[in-house]
Amino acid sequence: MPRRELEPSLRWDDGAVLTVDQRALPHEYRLLRLATQDQLISAITTLAVRGAPAIGLAGALGVAMSARQHSTDTSLDVQAVRADAARLAGARPTAVNLAWAVHRALARLADGPEAVLAEAMAMLDEDITVNRAAVDRAAGLVESLTEARPLRVLTHCNTGRLATAAVGTALGTILELAERGRIEEVLVDETRPLLQGARLTTWELGEAEVPYRLCVDSAAAAAMARGLVDCVLVGADRIAANGDVANKIGTYGLAVAAARHGIPFIVVAPESTWDRDLADGSGIVVEERAPAEVTHVAGTAIAPVGAGVYNPAFDVTPAGLITAIVSEKETVRPQETRRHCAGELAVVARKMYEQGWMPGTSGNLSVRLPGPDGLALITASGRDKGELNSRDMVLVDAETGEVAEATELKASAETSIHAAIYRATDARAVIHVHSPYATAIACRSGDEERLVSVRLEKFELLKGLGLPDPAGTVLPVFPNWPEVPRIAADVAGHLRRTPQAPPGLLITDHGVTVWGKDLSQARNRLECLESICHLLVLGPPEVRVDSRRSRVGETP
C-alpha cells in the first residue's frame, strides 16, 4: 500500500509560524498564525502547539522570527535574540527537544537571520526523515515481537503528525503497521486531564481510517489483563542516559501493567529526545500544570472550590520496565541488557555452587551495567546459590553500594567491598567466594588486626591474572573486621596506594575476592588464583634426584 502524503503540522509563513491549533480539535480544524514571540510562547504553554518534536521545531522557527525582527540592513541585536531564545527554551521545561532545537538554531545567529531560518527549515525536513526512519524501525520491531496476525495496540497521549512535523513517532508506527495490514484495533487512552488521546489521536486515526476504541485511562490495565492488548506504543519527551523515559502522565502506570502481563512496551522517539548528559530520570524536571485543568472540564467546575490539585504533566518510567527505545538510529533494549546480566550472574553463581565455592547462601557476584548511569547488579543476600535465578539480583549504585531501586530483596553484605573495587579500578565484574584453598591461605596467613600479604612467585598460573609482571606479585590479606564497611575502607585505601595491585585479595578467615573486565575474566582469574593457593597449601613437593650423571638417552 502506498504511503499517505501528510500535510505538515507547522510551517514558516512569511515571517510567522503557521500551525494547527490543537486546542480546537477534534471539533474544529483551525490554523494559527503566530507572528510574535509572545504569541508563539503562549501557543506552546497553552498546548496549541504540543508534542516534543513539534514544540522543538516551533522553538527553532521562533528563533528565526526573532532574528528577523531584531535585525536591520546593517545590524542585528544579538542580545535581544538571545533573550527571546531563553524565553522559548524555558516555555516547557521537561521536553528536551525544545531547548535542543532553540540552541541549534541560535548557533547560526552569527551568520545572520537567513542562516537561522535556513537551519530551522532544515530541521523541519530532517524531522520528517528522522521520524520516518524511526517508524520503519519500530514497526519492524513490533512485528518481530508479536504473532503474525493483526494486532491490538494501546497508545497514550498523541504522538502523530500533530506532535511532529508530519509523520509522528509512536502513532506514526501504528499507522505504518496499519498500512502493512497488521492492525486489528487501536485502544486510545483518553490521557487526562487534557484528553490529548480522546481529542487528537482519535482524530488522526479517524482521518487515516484505522479502527480504534477510546479507552478510559484507568481501564488500560484491565484491558491488558483481559488479553485485549498485544503491544503498547508511546512517545517520549525526554530520555535520560540510562534509558529512563519522561512522557505524558500515566505512562509509568502503563509500563508497570505491561510488565506484569508480559506485553512489549516500546518507546518511539528521535535521537534529539535523548538527554545523554542526564544520568537518570531522577534529574528530569517534571512540569506541573494549572489546577484548573483538573478542577474544570470545558470551563465547567467539577470539583469543590479551593480543592487541592496534583497535576504533573509527565511521569518518569524506569528503564527496567521498557522493552525497547527506538530512534532513527538504533534500538536500545534496557530490559534485555539488564536481564542478560542478571541471567549471567545466576548461571555463574550456580556453577560455583556446584564447585563448592559458594556453599549454601555464601558468596556474592556483581556486574557493572553498561551505560553512564553507574549502576551494578549484585546477588541478593540470603539466597541459595544453587537455586539462584535472574530475579535474585539487587540494583545498586556501583560506587557507593546504595540500593538504587526499591525491592524486597537485600543486597549482599559485601556490597560495600564491591563498590570500593569499582571506585578504584576499571573492573566491570567482581566475584567473592569461599573457594577452599584460597580460604585456607587466608586463614593461615591473615592477621586479625592488620593488613598482611602473601608473596606469589614463579607460578606459571600468575599469567592468568593479567599482571604487568607475571614473574611475581603480592596478594593482600585484609583483617576480617565485624563491620564490612571497615573492610571496604581498607580495600579502597590499599587500591589507591597500590594501583598496580593484583586483581584479587584475601580476607582473613573468610574468603577471596577477584575482579575483571567481565564475569568471564573475573572467573578465569579466580580459578588461577585458587589453583595457586592449592599449590601453596600442598607445599613444595619432595623431589629426589639421582646423583649419578647420565647422558641423554641413558637410564641412570
C-alpha positions in Angstrom: 0.0 0.0 0.0 1.5 3.4 -0.9 2.3 5.7 1.9 0.0 8.6 2.6 1.2 12.1 1.9 0.8 14.1 5.1 0.5 17.9 5.4 3.0 19.4 7.9 1.5 20.3 11.2 3.5 23.6 11.3 5.4 25.7 8.7 7.0 29.1 8.1 4.7 31.7 6.6 6.4 34.9 5.5 7.9 35.8 8.9 5.5 33.9 11.1 4.8 30.4 12.3 1.6 28.8 10.8 0.4 25.8 12.9 -2.7 23.7 13.7 -4.4 24.9 16.8 -4.6 21.6 18.7 -6.8 23.1 21.4 -9.7 23.3 18.8 -9.6 19.7 17.7 -11.5 17.5 17.1 -14.4 19.8 16.6 -12.6 22.5 14.5 -9.6 22.4 12.3 -8.1 25.8 12.8 -4.8 27.3 11.8 -2.9 29.8 14.0 -0.6 32.4 12.6 1.9 33.3 15.3 3.8 36.5 14.4 5.3 37.5 17.7 7.3 35.8 20.4 4.6 36.3 23.0 2.1 34.6 20.6 4.4 31.7 20.0 5.3 31.1 23.7 1.6 31.3 24.6 0.8 28.7 21.9 3.4 26.4 23.4 2.4 26.9 27.0 -1.3 26.5 26.4 -0.7 23.4 24.2 -2.0 24.9 21.0 1.4 23.5 19.8 2.4 20.4 21.7 4.4 17.2 21.3 8.1 17.2 22.0 9.3 17.3 18.4 6.7 19.9 17.3 7.5 22.3 20.1 11.2 22.0 19.3 10.6 22.9 15.7 8.3 25.8 16.8 11.1 27.0 19.0 13.6 26.9 16.2 11.3 28.9 13.9 10.7 31.3 16.9 14.5 32.0 16.9 14.4 32.7 13.2 11.4 35.0 13.7 13.3 36.9 16.5 16.4 37.2 14.4 14.4 38.8 11.6 12.5 41.1 14.0 15.7 42.3 15.7 17.7 43.0 12.6 18.2 45.8 10.0 20.2 46.0 6.9 23.2 47.0 8.9 22.8 45.5 12.4 21.5 42.6 14.4 20.5 42.9 18.1 22.1 39.7 19.3 21.2 40.2 23.0 17.5 40.6 22.2 17.5 37.4 20.1 19.3 35.5 22.9 16.7 36.8 25.4 13.9 35.6 23.2 15.6 32.2 22.8 15.9 31.9 26.5 12.2 32.5 26.9 11.4 30.0 24.3 13.6 27.3 25.7 12.0 27.7 29.1 8.4 27.6 28.0 8.1 23.8 28.6 11.0 22.5 30.9 10.5 18.7 30.5 10.8 18.3 26.8 14.5 18.3 25.9 13.7 18.8 22.2 12.7 22.4 22.8 15.9 23.6 24.3 17.9 21.4 21.8 16.2 23.0 18.8 16.4 26.5 20.1 20.1 26.2 20.8 20.8 24.6 17.4 19.1 27.5 15.6 20.7 30.1 17.8 24.2 28.6 16.9 23.7 30.1 13.4 23.0 33.6 14.6 26.5 34.9 13.8 25.7 34.1 10.1 22.6 36.3 10.0 18.8 35.9 10.2 18.6 34.0 6.9 21.1 31.4 8.1 19.0 30.9 11.3 15.9 30.5 9.2 17.7 28.0 6.9 18.7 26.0 9.9 15.1 25.9 11.2 13.7 24.9 7.8 16.4 22.2 7.6 15.2 20.9 10.9 11.6 20.6 9.6 12.8 18.5 6.7 15.0 16.4 9.0 12.1 15.8 11.4 10.1 14.1 8.6 13.1 12.0 7.5 14.1 11.1 11.1 10.6 10.1 12.1 10.1 8.0 9.0 13.3 6.1 9.8 12.2 5.6 13.4 8.7 4.5 12.4 10.1 1.9 9.9 12.5 0.6 12.6 9.8 0.5 15.3 7.2 -1.2 13.0 9.7 -3.9 12.2 10.5 -4.4 15.9 6.8 -4.8 16.7 6.4 -7.4 14.0 9.3 -9.3 15.4 8.0 -9.3 18.9 4.4 -10.3 18.2 2.4 -13.0 16.5 1.9 -12.8 12.7 -1.6 -11.5 12.8 -3.5 -8.2 13.1 -2.6 -6.7 16.4 -4.4 -4.9 19.3 -2.2 -1.9 20.1 -2.6 0.5 23.0 -1.2 4.0 22.9 -1.2 7.0 25.2 -1.4 10.8 24.6 -0.8 11.9 21.0 2.4 11.1 19.1 1.2 11.5 15.5 1.8 14.2 12.9 0.3 16.8 15.2 3.1 16.2 17.6 5.9 16.3 15.0 6.4 17.9 11.6 4.4 15.3 9.7 5.0 11.6 10.3 4.7 11.0 14.1 6.6 8.6 16.4 4.5 6.0 18.3 1.3 6.9 16.4 3.3 7.1 13.2 4.4 3.5 13.9 0.8 2.4 14.4 -0.2 4.0 11.1 2.7 2.2 9.4 1.6 -1.1 10.9 -1.9 -0.4 9.6 -0.5 0.2 6.1 1.2 -3.2 6.4 -2.2 -4.8 7.4 -1.0 -5.5 10.9 -3.6 -3.5 13.0 -6.9 -5.0 14.2 -7.7 -2.2 16.6 -6.0 0.6 18.5 -7.0 1.3 22.1 -6.5 5.0 22.7 -6.1 6.2 26.3 -8.1 9.4 27.0 -5.0 10.9 28.5 -6.4 13.0 31.2 -6.7 15.8 32.2 -6.4 17.5 28.8 -7.6 14.4 26.8 -4.9 14.5 24.0 -5.8 10.9 23.3 -9.5 11.4 23.1 -9.3 14.7 21.1 -6.2 14.3 18.9 -5.2 10.7 18.5 -8.7 9.5 17.7 -9.0 12.3 15.2 -5.7 11.3 13.4 -6.8 7.6 13.4 -10.2 8.5 12.1 -8.6 10.6 9.3 -6.4 7.5 8.4 -9.4 5.2 8.7 -7.7 3.0 11.3 -10.1 1.1 13.6 -9.9 2.4 17.2 -11.7 2.5 20.5 -11.3 5.2 23.1 -10.2 3.7 26.4 -10.8 5.1 29.9 -7.3 5.8 31.3 -8.0 3.7 34.4 -9.2 0.7 32.3 -5.9 0.2 30.4 -4.5 -2.3 32.9 -7.8 -4.2 32.9 -7.7 -4.4 29.1 -4.2 -5.9 29.3 -5.5 -8.4 31.9 -8.3 -9.5 29.6 -5.9 -10.1 26.7 -7.0 -7.1 24.6 -3.6 -5.6 24.2 -0.7 -7.1 22.2 1.7 -4.2 22.4 2.0 -0.7 24.0 3.5 2.1 21.9 4.3 5.5 23.4 6.4 8.5 22.7 8.8 10.4 24.9 9.6 14.0 26.0 13.0 13.3 27.5 15.1 10.2 27.8 17.9 10.0 30.3 21.3 8.4 29.5 20.3 5.2 31.4 17.0 4.8 29.4 14.6 6.3 32.0 11.8 8.0 30.0 9.8 11.1 30.8 6.4 11.1 28.9 2.8 12.2 29.4 1.5 11.4 32.9 0.1 7.9 33.0 2.9 6.3 31.0 4.6 4.9 34.1 1.4 3.1 35.1 1.0 1.6 31.7 4.6 0.3 31.8 4.0 -1.3 35.2 0.8 -3.0 33.9 2.5 -4.1 30.7 5.4 -5.7 32.6 3.0 -7.5 34.9 1.3 -9.0 31.8 4.3 -9.7 29.7 3.3 -7.2 27.0 6.0 -5.4 24.9 6.3 -1.8 25.9 8.0 0.3 23.2 9.0 3.9 23.2 9.5 5.6 19.8 11.3 9.0 19.8 14.0 10.7 17.8 17.6 10.9 18.9 17.1 14.6 19.9 14.9 13.4 22.7 17.8 11.7 24.5 19.5 13.8 27.1 22.8 11.9 27.5 24.1 14.4 29.9 21.4 13.4 32.4 22.5 10.2 34.2 19.0 9.0 35.1 15.3 10.1 35.4 15.7 11.5 38.9 17.2 14.6 37.3 14.3 15.3 34.9 12.3 18.4 35.8 8.6 17.5 35.7 6.3 20.4 34.8 3.3 20.9 37.0 0.2 22.3 35.2 -2.5 24.6 36.4 -5.1 23.2 38.9 -8.0 24.4 36.6 -7.0 21.6 34.1 -8.2 19.1 36.7 -11.0 21.0 38.5 -12.7 22.1 35.4 -13.9 20.4 32.2 -14.6 22.6 29.2 -14.9 25.6 31.5 -17.3 23.9 34.0 -16.2 23.3 37.5 -16.4 19.7 38.6 -14.6 19.9 42.0 -15.3 22.0 45.1 -13.9 25.5 45.1 -10.4 25.5 46.6 -9.8 21.8 46.1 -6.1 20.9 46.2 -4.7 19.5 43.0 -1.7 17.4 42.0 -1.3 17.9 38.2 2.1 16.8 36.9 2.2 16.9 33.1 4.7 14.0 32.9 6.0 11.0 34.8 9.2 9.1 34.5 9.2 5.4 33.5 12.3 3.4 34.8 14.4 1.9 32.0 13.9 -1.6 33.5 10.2 -1.5 32.6 10.8 -0.7 28.9 11.2 -3.3 26.3 12.8 -1.1 23.7 13.5 2.6 22.9 13.5 3.1 19.1 15.0 6.1 17.3 16.0 6.8 13.8 19.5 5.4 14.5 19.1 2.5 16.9 17.0 0.2 19.1 18.0 0.3 22.7 16.7 -2.6 24.9 17.2 -1.6 28.5 15.4 -4.7 29.8 17.5 -7.1 27.8 20.8 -5.6 28.9 19.9 -5.9 32.5 18.1 -9.2 32.1 21.2 -10.7 30.3 23.5 -9.5 33.1 21.2 -10.9 35.7 20.9 -14.2 33.9 24.7 -14.4 33.5 25.2 -13.8 37.3 22.8 -16.5 38.1 24.5 -19.0 35.8 27.9 -18.3 37.2 26.7 -18.5 40.8 25.1 -21.9 40.2 28.3 -23.3 38.7 30.4 -22.0 41.6 27.9 -23.6 44.0 28.4 -26.9 42.2 32.2 -26.5 42.5 31.7 -26.0 46.3 33.0 -22.4 46.2 29.7 -20.8 47.1 28.1 -23.3 49.6 24.6 -22.5 50.7 23.9 -18.8 50.7 27.5 -17.7 51.0 29.4 -15.7 48.4 28.3 -13.0 46.0 28.9 -11.7 42.5 28.2 -8.4 40.8 28.5 -6.8 37.3 28.6 -3.2 36.4 25.8 -2.5 33.9 26.7 -0.8 30.6 26.0 2.9 30.3 26.9 6.1 32.1 24.5 5.7 35.0 27.0 3.9 37.3 24.7 1.1 38.3 25.5 -2.5 39.1 23.6 -5.8 39.8 24.7 -7.8 42.8 23.4 -11.2 44.1 20.8 -10.8 46.9 21.6 -11.7 50.4 20.3 -15.0 51.9 19.6 -16.7 48.5 20.7 -20.3 47.9 23.3 -20.1 45.3 22.4 -23.5 43.9 18.9 -22.2 43.0 19.7 -18.6 42.1 17.8 -17.1 39.2 17.8 -13.7 37.4 15.2 -12.3 39.8 17.5 -12.7 42.8 19.5 -9.6 42.0 19.6 -6.2 43.5 20.3 -3.0 41.6 22.8 -0.8 43.4 25.0 2.3 42.8 28.2 0.7 41.7 30.5 3.2 43.5 28.5 3.7 46.7 26.8 0.3 47.1 23.5 2.0 47.9 20.3 0.3 46.7 19.2 2.1 43.5 15.7 0.6 43.1 13.0 -0.3 45.6 12.9 -4.0 46.3 12.1 -6.6 49.0 15.5 -8.1 48.4 18.5 -7.2 50.4 21.8 -6.5 48.8 24.7 -8.8 49.7 26.6 -7.9 52.9 29.8 -7.5 50.9 28.3 -4.9 48.6 30.5 -2.1 50.0 33.6 -4.1 49.1 32.4 -4.5 45.5 31.8 -0.7 45.5 35.3 0.0 46.7 36.7 -2.0 43.9 34.5 -0.3 41.3 35.6 3.1 42.5 39.3 2.3 42.4 39.6 0.2 39.3 38.1 -0.2 35.8 36.5 -3.6 36.8 33.2 -4.5 35.3 32.6 -7.6 37.4 33.5 -8.7 41.0 33.4 -12.2 42.5 33.6 -13.0 46.2 33.6 -16.7 47.1 34.9 -19.2 49.7 36.9 -21.5 47.5 38.7 -23.9 49.8 42.4 -23.3 49.0 42.3 -19.5 48.8 40.2 -19.5 52.0 42.8 -21.8 53.6 45.6 -19.4 52.7 43.5 -16.6 54.1 43.2 -18.4 57.3 46.9 -19.4 57.5 48.3 -16.0 56.6 45.9 -13.5 57.8 46.0 -11.2 60.8 43.1 -10.1 62.9 44.2 -6.5 63.2 46.5 -5.6 60.3 47.0 -5.9 56.6 49.5 -8.6 55.6 50.4 -10.1 52.3 51.4 -13.3 50.6 54.2 -13.3 48.1 53.5 -15.3 45.0 56.4 -16.0 42.7 57.4 -18.4 39.9 54.0 -19.7 39.3 53.1 -20.1 35.6 49.5 -19.6 36.6 50.3 -15.9 37.5 50.0 -15.2 33.8 46.3 -15.7 34.2 45.9 -12.7 36.5 46.8 -10.2 33.8 49.7 -8.8 35.8 52.2 -6.2 34.4 54.9 -8.5 35.5 53.8 -12.2 35.7 57.0 -13.2 37.4 55.5 -12.4 40.8 53.1 -10.3 42.9 52.0 -9.6 46.4 48.5 -10.7 47.4 47.0 -8.6 50.2 45.2 -10.3 53.1 42.8 -7.9 54.9 41.6 -8.2 58.5 38.1 -9.6 58.8 36.5 -6.7 60.7 33.0 -7.3 62.0 31.9 -4.2 60.2 32.1 -4.9 56.5 32.3 -1.2 55.5 35.6 -1.1 57.5 36.9 -3.9 55.3 35.8 -1.9 52.3 37.6 1.2 53.5 40.8 -0.8 53.9 40.4 -2.2 50.4 39.8 1.2 48.9 42.8 2.7 50.7 45.0 -0.2 49.5 43.9 0.1 45.9 44.5 3.9 46.0 48.0 3.4 47.3 49.0 0.5 45.1 47.4 1.0 41.6 49.5 -2.0 40.3 48.0 -4.3 42.8 46.8 -7.7 41.5 43.1 -8.1 40.7 42.4 -10.1 43.8 42.6 -10.1 47.6 42.0 -12.3 50.6 40.1 -11.6 53.8 41.4 -13.3 56.9 39.3 -16.4 57.9 36.8 -15.5 55.3 37.5 -15.9 51.6 38.7 -14.5 48.3 37.6 -11.6 46.0 38.6 -11.2 42.4 37.6 -8.8 39.6 37.9 -8.3 35.9 36.6 -6.6 32.8 33.6 -9.1 32.8 32.4 -12.1 34.6 34.3 -14.5 32.4 37.6 -12.8 33.0 36.9 -12.5 36.7 36.1 -16.2 36.9 39.2 -17.2 35.0 41.4 -15.1 37.3 39.7 -16.7 40.3 40.4 -20.2 39.0 44.1 -19.3 38.5 44.3 -17.8 42.0 42.6 -20.8 43.6 45.0 -23.2 41.8 48.0 -21.2 43.0 46.6 -21.3 46.6 46.1 -25.1 46.1 49.8 -25.4 45.3 50.7 -23.3 48.3 48.6 -25.5 50.6 50.3 -28.6 49.2 53.7 -27.1 49.8 56.8 -27.8 47.6 57.0 -31.5 46.6 59.8 -33.6 47.9 62.0 -34.3 44.8 64.7 -37.0 44.8 67.4 -36.5 42.3 69.9 -39.4 41.5 73.4 -38.0 41.9 74.9 -40.1 39.2 75.3 -38.3 35.9 74.0 -39.8 32.7 73.9 -38.9 29.0 70.7 -38.1 27.2 69.0 -41.4 26.3 70.7 -43.4 29.0 68.9 -44.8 32.0 70.8 -43.8 35.2 
